[in-house]
Amino acid sequence: MKKCIIGVLSFFFFLPTVFALEDLAPNSKSAFLVEVSTGKVLYEKNATEKLPPASMTKVMSMLLIMEAIDSGKIHMDDDVVISDKASSMGGSQIFLQTGEKYKVQELLKGIAVASGNDAVVAMAEKVSGSVEAFVEAMNNKAKELGLNNTHFDNPHGLDSETHYTSAKDMSVMARELLKHEKILEFTSIYEDYLKKNDGSSIWLVNTNKLVRFYEGVDGLKTGFTQEAGYCITTTAKRGNMRLLSVVMNAPTTDDRSKDTTNMLNYGFNTYQLDILLEKDKDLGKIKLEKAKKKEINVYLKEDVTMLKKIGESSLDYTYNVVIDKINMPVEKNQKIGYIEVIDNEGTVIKEEDVIVKEKIQKASFFDLMKRTLESLTSGLLS
């Protein structure tokens, strides 16, 4: 009798969850939900289907722009002169005029907040010299990220027969963009103004209304064309957990918001994130035979996290530091290995990069000779 009661209770416990998952995005053709730090997929629906992304394309464009900024290729306060090609763009725009001059950060805001096609073309030309070269870089980046269901024809997202992605691929490029945290300073803006060269101002209002109306939402990018329908890639953070959702081909703006809200609510109400080891944790010293310093401290590059359902017990684990073959010199913050997190059954369940926090110079011939002599002297004395 006891076993029968447990079976019935289990049935009623799991049944609502199954139904809820089936109905998370009922209005959208394709949808995807993932926890950002772990990459754990929480929900998917037709996630690999190739569909037009409309202005969600600008997620990849912003990724390339942020990479160019972080690498020092361009800077936030660089001037960008608006070309004829940029000013003539149709669709969503911030009404840039040929010959006008704006800072990179102003155009980035115009892309992130108002989805300006003119702004993204101007930035494509700034980063790569031409739109064509920038699109080539977009497709190269897609290959690098392993996006097998993605191809770009332009940096803005206006419909084209061979311009497509999938909800799953979109989540991958969005997670990559989120590694450049400064982008959230732009995508989280609900409204602002762009001062024009003639002294007038353009009112910028975020096309992502969830930034204002859903707790924790601070990005990322909407999209709409007749062919693509209403699309949105959304990220929200509550506590230490960040979720990312993708909705493609919803019939209305309300529908895409409802489906997004359903997915985010499910994620935040069902899961929590445990931080097993914190970013910058000192993992101890390692010996370096051919370095000027014989020993160096190593640190975690990012938090080691584990996603679990709310109410589940915490994970028991150990960890092991694995150091790669190191070629000198080593730069500050360079990856030199990784940490393996191991559960109580001996299975590696997580890996995270290990870095050094100072530059390590190669030992000179005299350094090595001195070290050898010290070792020999020590051996004789003992």
N, C-alpha and C positions, 0 to 999 in steps of 0.2 A: 504493500500500500504506500509506503514512504517513497519508493522509487517512482511510482506512478504520479504522485503529487509533484515531485521534483520535475518530472518530465513535462507536466502540464504547465508549471510555473515557467520553465525554460521556454516553452513554446510561446507563451504570451509575452515574455520578456523580449524575445528576438523579433517577433512578428512586426511590431510597429517600426523597428529599425529598418527592416527590409523594405517595407512600403515607403518609408520616408526617403530612403536612398533612391528608389525608383522615381520619386516625384520631385527631386530637388530642383531640376531645371526643366519643367514640363513644357515651357514655351519656346525653348531654344532647340535648334537643330543639333548643336554640339556644345559640350560644356566640360569643364575640368576644374578640379579643386586640389590644391597641394599645400602642404606646410613648407615654408620656404627654407628653413635651416636644415631640415632633414631630407627634404625632397620626397617625403611620404605622400603618396597619392591617396586622397580621402574620398574622391568621387570622380567618375568620368562617364561621359556619354558621347558616343561617336567621336572619340577624342582624336583619332588619326585621320578623319575625313578631310580631304582638301577642300577648303572654302575660301572665298575672297575675304580678306581681313579689313578692307576699307582703311580708315585712319589708324587702326591698331598697328599698321605698318610702321608708324612713327616710333614704336617701341624699339625696333631694330635701328632706326635712324638715330634716335637718342642714344642708344648704346654706343654706336660708332662715334658720335659727337663726344660723349663722356670719356671714351677711351682716348680720343685725341687730346682732350683737355688734361686728363690725368697723366698722359705720357709727356706733356709739355709741347706737343706739336702745335696746339693753339691754346689761347688763354681766354678766360672769361671777359677780360677787358679789351680784347682785340677788336678792331673795327672791321666791319663787314660792309662792303659796298653792294647795294642791291642791283642786280643785273636785269636786263630786259626779260630774260627767261623767268626769273623769280617773280617779277612784278606782274607778269602776264598770266600767272597760274589761276585757274578757276577753282571752284569748290570752296571749302572753308578757307578763309584768309584773314590777314590782319592789315590789308590794304597798304602794302609797301609800294613805294614808287621808285622807278628807275633812277639810280644815282644817289638815292638816300643812303645814309651811313648810320649803322647801328652797332652796338656792342654785341658780342657773342651771347652774353647773359640775357640781353633783351630779346634776342631772337629765340633763344632756348625757352624763355618764358612764353613767348608767342606760340611755340610748338606745343609745349606741355599743357598750357592752360586753354588756349583758344584753337589748337589744332591747325595752325596756319600753314597751308600748303606753300604759300610764298616764302614764309620763314624757313621751312625745312629745305626748300630748293636752294635758298641763299646759303644755308649752312652746309648743304651737300657740296656746293661749289667751293666754299671756304675750306672744308676738310680735305677734299680730294681733287680739287681743281676743275672738276666738271661733274654734272649729274651722272653721266655714263660711268665714270670711274668710281663714283660713290656707290652706285647700284652694283657694280662688280664687287666692291668691297662688302656690301651687304650679303651677297650670295656666297662669297668666300667665308664670311663669318658664320653663315647658316651651315655650311659644310663642316666648319671647325667645331660647331656645337652639336653636330650629328643630327641636324634637322632634315630628315629624309622626305618630309611632305611639305616643303617650303621652297618657293621660288619668287624672287622679287623682280619686277620690271621698272619700278620707280620708288622714290623715297617717301611718297605721300599717301599712297593707297587708292588713288582713283582706279576704277576697274580696268582690268586688262586680262585677256584670255589666259595668259601664263603667269599671272600674279596671284599667288595663293599661299596659304599656310593651313595648319590645323590647330585645334585648341591645345593639344599637348605640346606641339612645337612652340606655340605662342607662350606657353607657360615657361618653357626653357629659356627663351630669349628674355622674357620679363624677369626671371630670377637672376639672369646674368646682369641685366640693367640694375637691379637692386643692390648688386655689389658696389655700385657707385652711389653711395647713400645721399650724396648731395643732390641727386636728381629729385629726391622727395621734397626738397625745399621749393621746387617749381611745381611739381605735380599736386602738391597739397594746397596750393593757392586756389581759393574759390573765386575771388574777383580781384582785379588790379587794373592798373592803367599803363599803357605804353605811350610815352611821350614821343610825338612825331617830330621830324626835323623842322617843320614849320611852326612849332610851338603848340599845336593842337594835341589832343590826347585821344587814344582809342581805348574804349572800355573792354577789358578782357574778362569774360565769364567762363568758368570751367565747364566744359561739356560733360564732365563727370559729376552729376549732382549728388552722388553718394558721399563725396568729399564733405559736403555740408550736412547731410542727413543720416549718415550711418557712423556710429561711434568707431573710431579707429581708422577709418579709411583715409589714406594719404596719397593715393594714386590709383590707376596708372594711366590708362588711355582708352577712350571710346572710339567708335567708328560707325559710319553709316554711308551706304550707297544703296541704290535700288536693288542691285544684285546681291550685295552682302547682307542686307537687312541691318538690324541694330546689333552692334557688337560692343563688348566691353571687356577689358582686362583690368581687374581690380585687385588692389592689395590693401590689407588692413592689419593693424597691430593692436593687440590687447595684452597687457602685461608683457611677458617675454616671448609671446608667440605671434608670428606673422604668417598670415594666410594669403594665398594668391588664387584668384578664380578667373576663369575665362568663360565668356558666353559668346556664341556666334550664331548669327542668323535668327534673332528674335524678331517678332513682327512689329513691336512698338518699343519706345523708350521705357515705358512702365513695365513691360514684360521682361526686358533685360535687367532692369533694376530688381524686380521681384525674384527672378531666378538667382541673381547674384546674392541678394539678401538671404534667400533660402540656404544657399551653399555656405555662406559665411556663418549664419546662425548655427547650422549643423556643426561646422568645424569648431567654433568657439564653445558650443554647449556640450560637445562630446569628448574633446581632446584637451590635454594639457601638455606642456613642454617641460621636461626635466633637464636642467643643466648639470651634466655629469662632471665636467671639468671646465673651468672658466678660461676665456680668452686671456692671453698673456701669462698664464700659469707657468712658473719656473719649473721645468722638468728635470733640473739638475745639470751637471757638467758632463761634457764628452771630451775625450782626448783627441787631439789633432797632431799627428806625427810631423806633418810638413808645414805647419802654420807657425807664425811668429809667436803666437801665444799657444802654449801646449794644451790648455784647457779653455773651454768656452761654454757659457750657459746657453741652453736652448729653451724655447718658449712655444706655447700653443699659438697658432695664428688666429684661430677662431674658437668660439665656444664649442665644446663637444656636447651635443644635445640628443635627447631621446624622446620621441613622442609616445604618449600612452593615453589610454582612455581614462577619463576622470574617474577616480576611485580605485584604479588599479595600483598595486604595490610598486614601489620603486625597484629598479633593476639592481641586482648584485653584479659587480664587474671588477675586473682588474685591467691594467693597461700595460702596454709594452712600447717603448720608443725604438723606432727603426731609422737608422741614419743611412742616407744614400752615399754612394761614392762621391767624395767632394773634391772638386778642382779649385785650386787657389787662383786669384783671391776670391773671397766670398763677400758679397755686398750686404749692407745693412738691410734687414727684413727679408733676406733671401731664404727661400725654402731649402732645407738641407735634409729633410726626411719627413717622416710621418709618425703618428701615434696610432696604435691598434687598440681598440677597446674590445675586451674579451669577456663574454658572459660566463656564468658558472659551469657551462657545459663545454667550455673551451673553444667556442665559435667566435670568430672575429665579426662583430656586429656593426662596427663603425670605424672609419679612418678619418684623421684630420691632419692637416699640414703642420710641420714643426719648422720654426724659423730661428735665426739668430738676430740679435738686436744691435749688433755692432759690426763694422767692417773688419774682416779677418785678412791680414796680409800674409803672403807666402813667406816662409822662412828663407832667409838668405843662406848661402853656403857657410858663412861664418857662424850664423845662428845654429845650424845643424852640427858644425864642428864643436862648438862650445857645449852643446847639449850632449854630444857623444863623450867629450872629455869629462863632463860632470858625472855622466853615468859610470864611466870607467873608474873615476876617482872614488865615487861612492861605493863601487863594488870592492875596490882594494881596501878601503877603510873598514868595510864590514867584515 
